[in-house]
Amino acid sequence: MIDTRLSGQNVLVTGGAGNIGAAISRAFAAQGARVAIHYLAQDRPAPQGVEQAHITPDAHAAAVLARELGNGAFTVSADLSEPDAAARLADAVTGQAGPINVLVNNAAHCETPDDVDTLTHGSLERHYQVNAIAPALLTAEVARRRRGEEPLCVVNITTDAARAFPGQTGYGTSKAALEAITRSTALDLAARGIRVNAVAPGPVQTGWMTPDVLAHASGIVPMGRVGEPEDIADAVVYLASYQARWVTGQVLQVAGGHAL
């Protein structure tokens, strides 16, 4: 039996009640951690001609999950596109639970169309605000608030689209920026004993795949199936665990061999 040494730790999961985020929240709760489940209180309307999705659950979904998890799990809201969101979110979590020991930057923004022909300043800004800037500021915020030798690590959720996929210019490049932020902050924080890593999921069925898409995606994954949210959650828990105590600055691709 592996002792992850996560019992009793405070974990903040952004976008923590939907799909992959919910699986991550459940996985940490199963280890005895207290989970702060972030959600977006009110989605902003999409610009004309744009379909967008903050991959972030609403208040109801977050509250239902918090009750399910028990062990002091609670919800916190923030619009991560706002400049002061990181400080306000950290204030909310520490005010209710104490120091943050694990930060999982999972919340994301994506929209379509997102190819080079439809690229705009606004679309790039929206992607980068949530997918790169907010995780960087949250990482800095929790690192500055750390006291003494309190355990602290960060796990960022990127995507194998960060390796360049057609039709995902803003989303893919903002996640590539997050991978660069992972390496940079890992180097800056290593001497303080703070680890920063990332998980890059491949195709994961979170409800968006139709039967045809599911069959196609399964056919291009070398291991013969698409991912499930729990596949990603298990990797996140590993990177946060004591077993990964000498691992930092890494991007762990969890994709069944996809996009190698």
C-alpha positions as CSV (number, residue, x, y, z in Angstrom):
1,M,0.0,0.0,0.0
2,I,1.4,3.4,-1.0
3,D,1.2,6.1,1.6
4,T,0.7,9.3,-0.4
5,R,0.9,11.4,2.8
6,L,-1.9,13.6,1.5
7,S,-4.3,12.9,4.5
8,G,-5.2,16.2,6.2
9,Q,-3.8,18.4,3.5
10,N,-5.7,21.3,1.9
11,V,-6.1,20.9,-1.8
12,L,-7.5,23.6,-4.1
13,V,-8.8,22.3,-7.5
14,T,-9.8,24.9,-9.9
15,G,-12.7,23.8,-12.1
16,G,-13.0,21.1,-9.4
17,A,-16.6,19.8,-9.9
18,G,-16.9,19.0,-13.6
19,N,-15.6,15.9,-15.5
20,I,-11.8,15.7,-15.0
21,G,-11.9,18.3,-12.1
22,A,-14.5,16.2,-10.3
23,A,-12.4,13.0,-10.7
24,I,-9.4,14.9,-9.3
25,S,-11.4,16.2,-6.3
26,R,-12.7,12.7,-5.6
27,A,-9.2,11.2,-5.8
28,F,-7.8,13.6,-3.3
29,A,-10.7,13.2,-1.0
30,A,-10.1,9.4,-1.1
31,Q,-6.6,10.1,0.2
32,G,-8.1,12.0,3.2
33,A,-7.4,15.5,1.9
34,R,-9.7,18.4,2.4
35,V,-10.8,19.7,-1.0
36,A,-11.6,23.3,-1.9
37,I,-13.7,23.0,-5.1
38,H,-13.5,26.1,-7.3
39,Y,-16.2,27.0,-9.7
40,L,-17.2,29.9,-12.0
41,A,-20.1,31.7,-10.4
42,Q,-21.5,33.1,-13.7
43,D,-20.3,32.5,-17.2
44,R,-19.9,35.5,-19.4
45,P,-21.9,35.5,-22.7
46,A,-19.9,34.3,-25.7
47,P,-19.0,36.9,-28.4
48,Q,-21.1,36.7,-31.5
49,G,-20.2,33.7,-33.7
50,V,-18.1,32.1,-30.9
51,E,-18.9,28.9,-28.9
52,Q,-17.0,29.0,-25.7
53,A,-16.7,26.9,-22.6
54,H,-15.1,27.7,-19.3
55,I,-14.5,24.1,-18.4
56,T,-15.6,25.1,-14.9
57,P,-18.8,23.8,-13.2
58,D,-21.5,26.0,-11.7
59,A,-22.4,26.5,-8.1
60,H,-24.9,23.7,-7.9
61,A,-22.5,21.1,-9.3
62,A,-19.8,22.2,-6.9
63,A,-22.1,22.1,-3.9
64,V,-23.4,18.6,-4.7
65,L,-19.8,17.3,-5.0
66,A,-18.7,19.0,-1.8
67,R,-21.5,17.2,0.1
68,E,-20.5,13.9,-1.6
69,L,-16.9,14.3,-0.6
70,G,-17.5,15.2,3.0
71,N,-14.4,15.6,5.2
72,G,-14.8,19.4,5.2
73,A,-14.8,19.8,1.4
74,F,-16.2,23.2,0.5
75,T,-16.8,25.4,-2.6
76,V,-15.2,28.7,-3.7
77,S,-16.0,30.8,-6.7
78,A,-13.9,33.1,-8.8
79,D,-13.7,34.3,-12.4
80,L,-10.2,33.4,-13.3
81,S,-10.1,35.9,-16.1
82,E,-10.2,38.8,-13.6
83,P,-6.8,40.3,-12.6
84,D,-7.3,40.0,-8.9
85,A,-8.9,36.5,-9.0
86,A,-5.8,34.7,-7.7
87,A,-5.5,36.8,-4.5
88,R,-9.2,36.6,-3.8
89,L,-9.3,32.9,-4.4
90,A,-6.3,32.2,-2.1
91,D,-7.9,34.5,0.5
92,A,-11.1,32.5,0.4
93,V,-9.4,29.1,0.7
94,T,-6.9,30.0,3.4
95,G,-9.6,31.9,5.4
96,Q,-11.8,28.8,5.6
97,A,-9.2,26.0,5.7
98,G,-5.8,27.4,6.3
99,P,-2.7,27.1,4.1
100,I,-3.0,25.5,0.7
101,N,-0.8,22.4,0.4
102,V,-1.7,21.3,-3.1
103,L,-2.8,23.6,-6.0
104,V,-4.3,21.9,-9.0
105,N,-4.7,24.4,-11.9
106,N,-7.4,22.5,-13.8
107,A,-9.9,25.2,-14.9
108,A,-9.7,26.0,-18.6
109,H,-11.2,28.1,-21.3
110,C,-11.7,26.9,-24.8
111,E,-13.8,28.2,-27.7
112,T,-14.5,27.5,-31.3
113,P,-13.7,28.4,-34.0
114,D,-10.1,28.5,-33.0
115,D,-8.1,28.3,-36.2
116,V,-5.7,30.7,-37.7
117,D,-8.4,32.1,-40.1
118,T,-10.7,33.1,-37.2
119,L,-8.0,34.2,-34.7
120,T,-8.7,37.5,-33.0
121,H,-7.1,39.5,-30.3
122,G,-10.1,38.8,-28.1
123,S,-10.0,35.0,-28.5
124,L,-6.3,34.8,-27.7
125,E,-6.8,37.1,-24.7
126,R,-9.7,34.9,-23.3
127,H,-7.7,31.7,-23.7
128,Y,-4.5,33.1,-22.2
129,Q,-6.2,34.8,-19.3
130,V,-7.7,31.5,-17.9
131,N,-5.2,28.9,-19.3
132,A,-1.9,30.6,-18.6
133,I,-2.1,33.8,-16.7
134,A,-4.4,32.6,-13.9
135,P,-2.4,29.5,-13.2
136,A,0.8,31.5,-13.1
137,L,-0.6,34.0,-10.7
138,L,-2.2,31.4,-8.5
139,T,1.1,29.5,-8.3
140,A,2.9,32.8,-7.3
141,E,0.1,33.6,-4.8
142,V,0.2,30.3,-2.9
143,A,4.0,30.2,-3.0
144,R,4.2,33.7,-1.4
145,R,1.7,32.7,1.3
146,R,3.7,29.5,2.3
147,R,5.1,29.6,5.8
148,G,8.1,27.7,7.0
149,E,8.3,24.1,5.8
150,E,4.6,23.6,5.1
151,P,4.1,21.1,2.3
152,L,3.2,22.7,-1.0
153,C,3.1,21.5,-4.6
154,V,1.4,22.5,-7.8
155,V,0.0,20.4,-10.6
156,N,-1.1,22.1,-13.8
157,I,-3.4,20.4,-16.3
158,T,-2.4,21.0,-19.9
159,T,-3.2,19.0,-23.0
160,D,-1.5,17.1,-25.8
161,A,-2.9,19.8,-28.0
162,A,0.0,21.9,-26.6
163,R,2.1,20.0,-29.1
164,A,0.2,21.7,-32.0
165,F,-3.1,20.5,-33.3
166,P,-5.1,22.0,-36.1
167,G,-8.0,24.2,-35.2
168,Q,-6.8,24.8,-31.6
169,T,-4.6,27.8,-32.0
170,G,-5.6,29.8,-28.9
171,Y,-6.3,26.8,-26.7
172,G,-3.2,24.8,-27.7
173,T,-0.7,27.7,-27.5
174,S,-2.1,28.9,-24.2
175,K,-1.6,25.4,-22.8
176,A,1.9,25.3,-24.3
177,A,2.5,28.5,-22.4
178,L,1.3,26.7,-19.2
179,E,3.8,24.0,-19.8
180,A,6.6,26.6,-20.1
181,I,5.3,28.2,-16.9
182,T,5.4,24.8,-15.2
183,R,9.1,24.5,-16.0
184,S,10.0,28.1,-15.1
185,T,8.2,28.2,-11.8
186,A,9.6,24.8,-10.9
187,L,13.1,26.2,-11.3
188,D,12.3,29.3,-9.3
189,L,10.6,27.4,-6.4
190,A,12.8,24.3,-6.2
191,A,15.2,25.8,-3.6
192,R,12.2,26.4,-1.3
193,G,11.1,22.8,-1.6
194,I,8.0,23.6,-3.7
195,R,7.4,21.3,-6.6
196,V,5.6,22.2,-9.8
197,N,4.6,19.6,-12.4
198,A,1.9,19.2,-15.1
199,V,-0.3,16.4,-16.5
200,A,-1.1,16.5,-20.3
201,P,-4.2,14.5,-21.0
202,G,-4.9,13.0,-24.4
203,P,-8.4,12.4,-25.7
204,V,-10.7,12.0,-22.7
205,Q,-14.4,11.2,-22.8
206,T,-16.0,13.9,-20.7
207,G,-19.3,13.7,-22.6
208,W,-18.3,15.7,-25.7
209,M,-17.5,12.7,-27.9
210,T,-20.3,11.3,-30.1
211,P,-20.2,7.6,-30.9
212,D,-18.5,8.4,-34.2
213,V,-15.9,10.7,-32.6
214,L,-15.3,8.1,-29.8
215,A,-14.7,5.3,-32.3
216,H,-12.3,7.5,-34.3
217,A,-10.4,8.7,-31.2
218,S,-10.1,5.2,-29.9
219,G,-8.6,4.1,-33.2
220,I,-5.8,6.7,-33.1
221,V,-4.8,6.0,-29.5
222,P,-2.1,3.3,-29.5
223,M,-3.5,1.7,-26.4
224,G,-6.9,1.4,-28.1
225,R,-9.2,3.5,-26.0
226,V,-9.8,7.1,-25.0
227,G,-9.1,8.3,-21.5
228,E,-11.4,8.5,-18.6
229,P,-11.3,11.3,-16.1
230,E,-10.0,8.9,-13.4
231,D,-6.9,8.2,-15.6
232,I,-5.9,11.9,-15.3
233,A,-6.9,12.1,-11.6
234,D,-4.6,9.2,-10.6
235,A,-1.6,10.9,-12.3
236,V,-2.4,14.2,-10.5
237,V,-2.5,12.4,-7.2
238,Y,0.8,10.7,-7.9
239,L,2.5,14.0,-8.7
240,A,1.2,15.5,-5.5
241,S,2.2,12.5,-3.4
242,Y,5.2,11.8,-1.3
243,Q,6.2,9.2,-3.9
244,A,6.9,12.1,-6.3
245,R,9.0,14.1,-3.8
246,W,12.0,14.5,-6.1
247,V,10.0,15.2,-9.3
248,T,9.6,18.7,-10.4
249,G,9.3,20.6,-13.7
250,Q,7.9,17.6,-15.6
251,V,5.0,17.4,-18.0
252,L,3.5,13.9,-17.7
253,Q,1.6,12.9,-20.8
254,V,-1.3,10.7,-19.8
255,A,-2.7,9.8,-23.2
256,G,-2.3,6.1,-24.0
257,G,0.5,6.8,-26.3
258,H,-1.4,9.4,-28.3
259,A,0.7,12.3,-29.9
260,L,4.0,10.8,-28.9
